Amino acid sequence: MPGSKNPDRRRIRILCTYSVPEVAALLEVHVHTVRRWLKSGLGSIDGQSPTLIHGAELRRYLDARARGKKQKCGPDEMYCLSCRAPRLPILGSVHIGDLNEKTVRLVGACCTCGRKICRAGSVSRLQEYTASFGPLQRRTPSLKGSSIPLLDGDSKEQDENGQVQRGK
């Protein structure tokens, strides 16, 4: 049975009762996962066999579990996927990755592991981001080391008379 770190809580009917195998089938998790949830705080209807779980209790437990995993970034932090935590960026490493009329994506380097960290936000808050991370510049994509020639760059060479020769 395929596992899921984030079971779809919308499948749970809050007015129904479920047995352990029914919960496992409904949420596409293993039966042992449901039993582990029962040991770690998921309430059952009574202590008798078969163990029955009320739908409202199951949804409450999974919602609380999901809320407990969320980590909110502070105003001067960005989320590092490698560290799996909000981290401060290395000073001067933050730049604008993507920008459209409503959103901006900030990219920098993690102060702990040195890997790429990101933060998404609103264009209207760009002044706050500048205050937190310093001056932000939009980086243009680099084609250094690429075989794709630029329109006016890589494929031109000059001969000894200073004349431009194309495409060698």
N, C-alpha and C positions, 0 to 999 in steps of 0.2 A: 504494500500500500504506500503511495507516495507521501512523503512527509512535508509539512509546511511549518515554517517558523511563526507565521502569522495566520492562523486559521480564520476563515471568513465568518465573523460573528453574526453577519446578517442572515445566515441560514438558520439560526436558532430561533425557534418559536417559544416565546416567553411563557405561554400558558400550557405548554406540554411538559411531560416528564419523559426522561430518557434513561435507558440503561447504559452501562459502560460501553458495550459494543455498539449501541446505537449512536452514542456521542462520537465514538471513534470513526464510524462510517460517515456520519454527517459532516464532520470537520476534516475528514481525510487525514487523520493522525492514527498512530498505533494505539492499541488498547493499553499498553504499558504507559503511554503518555498520559492518558486520562486517569489511570490509577495514581501516577505521580502527582497530577493536579489535585486529586482527592487527598493525598497525604500532605500536600503543601498548602491546604486551606480551602479547596473547593468543597462546599457543603453538600451533603447528601440528605435525602428526605428522612431516612431512619437508618439504623445500624443493621438492618436485616438484609438477607440475601434474596433476590438480586439487588444490588446497589442501584437506587434510583436517584436521578439528579433533576431538580426542577430547572426548567429552561431559563427562568429569570435569574436564578442563582448562577447558572453557567455563564450567561451573558455578563453579569456583574463581575464575576471572577476574571473573565478574559479581558474585559474593559480595564479593570484595575491593573492587570498584568501588563497590558499594552501601555497604559499611562506611566507605569513605573519604569519602563524602558526608555521613554523619551528624555532627551537631554537638550535643554534650551541653551543656545549660545548667548553669551553676554554681548554688550555693545561693541567690544573690541576683540571678539573671538570669532573664529571660523571653525567649521566642522572638519576634522581629519578622519578620513575613512580608514586609514591604517591604524591609528590609535583608537578609533571608535569613541572619540570624545571631543568636546569643544577644546580648541587649543589657540594660543596666541600665535599669530604669524611672525615670521622673521621680519625685522624692521626693514622697510624698503622693498620687500618682495611682492607686495600686493599690487595688482594691476587689474584693469577691467578686461574680463574675458569676452563676454557677450553683452550687447546692449541693444535694446529695442525701445520703442516709445514708452513702455510701461515698466519693464524689468531690467535689472542689471545683474550680471554674475561676476563676482569678485574672485580672483584666483591668486593664491600666494603659496608660501612654503611653510610647513609646520616647524615650529621651534624645537619640537622634541625629536621627530624622526626625519625632518627635512623633505618629506614628500609633499605632493600637491594637496592643498586644502582649498575648499570652495565655500562661498556664501552667496545666496541669492537674495535679492531685495528689490525694493521699489526705486525707480529713478528719482522720485520726489525726496528720498532720503539720502541722495548722493552727497549732500553737504555733511551729514552726520558721519558717513563712511570716510569722507576726507578728513574730518576731525579725528576719527579713531585710528585710521590706518596711514595717514599722511597723504601727500599728493598722489592722486590716482591718474594713471595714463592708460590709454588704450593701446594694447600691443598689436602690431600688425603681424600676420603670419609670415614666418620666415621660410624661404625656399633654399636656404643655404644647404648645399649637399644634395639638392634635388636635381633630377634630370630634366625638369620642366624649365625651359628658358623663360626669362622675363621678357616683356615686350621691348624694352629698350636696354637690356643689360647683358645677359650672359652670352648671347650668340654673336656679339659684335667684337671684332678685333681690328686694330689699326695696323697698316703696313708701314714700311719705313718712310713713306712720303706723308703719313698722317691721314691717309684715306681709309675710310671705314670699309672693312670687308665682312660680309655676313656669312653665317652658317658654315664654319669649318668643321 
